[in-house]
Structure formats: structure tokens, C-alpha cells
Amino acid sequence: MRAACTHLTVLRDLEAQRLEEQYTEGQRTTRLVSHYERDPKLRPAAVRVHGTGCQVCGMSLAEVYGAIAVRMAHAGADAR
């Protein structure tokens, strides 16, 4: 029985490989992106000024997820 299962697995793998060879993913492209590193002192300063609650909906991460969420709160840039 084990040999039959192994044989079926091999046949399925070969069929999958055959099907994959029929298609290509598409043309390779290169993208240039800019990445800005944040000053590690800015987040604690922003938390002191604005707190850890969501500035859009007011949800408190600490109330919903506990104290660990305060460390994970994202301090985003002002989009104005």
C-alpha cells in the first residue's frame, strides 16, 4: 500500500511540474524605491505628545490588547 501511495505522489508531482512548465510568471521588472529610516527618539516623543490611542478612531490599543500593545503602537507621519 505504501508503494502505491508513493507512486501516486510521484505521478502528481510530475503532473504538477509539467503544468508549471507550460506557464511563465511574466516579465521581470526592476523597481526603485526610497526607504527612510526613522530616528528612534521620535516615537517615544510622539507617544508623550499624542498618547498611544488611534488618532483617527480613538481606540486604545492598551485597553483592547493589553500593555504589550503599547510597545507595538505605530507612530505614523502627519499626512497633512
C-alpha positions in Angstrom: 0.0 0.0 0.0 2.8 2.4 0.9 4.4 1.8 -2.5 1.1 2.7 -4.2 0.9 6.0 -2.2 4.5 6.9 -3.1 3.8 6.1 -6.8 0.7 8.3 -6.8 2.6 11.1 -5.1 5.4 10.9 -7.7 2.8 11.0 -10.5 1.1 14.0 -9.0 4.4 15.8 -8.6 5.4 15.1 -12.2 2.0 16.3 -13.5 2.3 19.5 -11.4 5.8 20.1 -12.8 4.6 19.5 -16.4 1.8 22.1 -15.8 4.1 24.6 -14.3 6.5 24.4 -17.3 3.6 25.4 -19.6 3.2 28.8 -18.0 5.6 31.7 -17.3 5.2 34.2 -14.5 5.7 37.2 -16.7 8.4 39.7 -17.5 10.9 40.6 -14.8 10.9 44.2 -13.8 13.1 46.3 -11.6 11.7 48.9 -9.2 13.5 51.7 -7.5 12.0 52.7 -4.1 13.1 55.1 -1.4 13.2 54.0 2.2 13.6 56.4 5.1 15.0 55.3 8.4 13.3 56.9 11.4 15.1 58.5 14.3 14.5 56.1 17.2 14.0 59.1 19.5 10.9 60.3 17.6 8.5 57.5 18.5 8.8 58.0 22.3 8.4 61.8 21.9 5.3 61.3 19.7 3.8 58.9 22.3 4.4 61.5 25.0 2.6 64.2 23.0 -0.2 62.1 21.4 -0.5 59.0 23.5 -1.0 55.5 22.1 -4.6 55.8 21.1 -5.6 55.9 17.5 -5.8 59.5 16.3 -8.5 58.5 13.8 -10.9 56.4 15.7 -9.7 56.9 19.3 -9.3 53.2 20.0 -6.9 52.5 22.8 -4.6 49.6 22.0 -3.8 49.0 25.7 -7.5 48.7 26.6 -8.1 46.2 23.7 -4.9 44.2 23.6 -3.2 44.8 26.9 0.1 46.5 27.9 2.1 44.7 25.3 0.3 46.5 22.5 1.6 49.9 23.7 5.1 48.9 22.6 3.7 47.9 19.2 1.7 51.1 18.5 2.7 52.6 15.2 3.6 56.2 15.1 2.9 57.4 11.6 3.8 60.6 9.8 1.5 63.5 9.7 -0.2 63.3 6.3 -1.4 67.0 6.2 
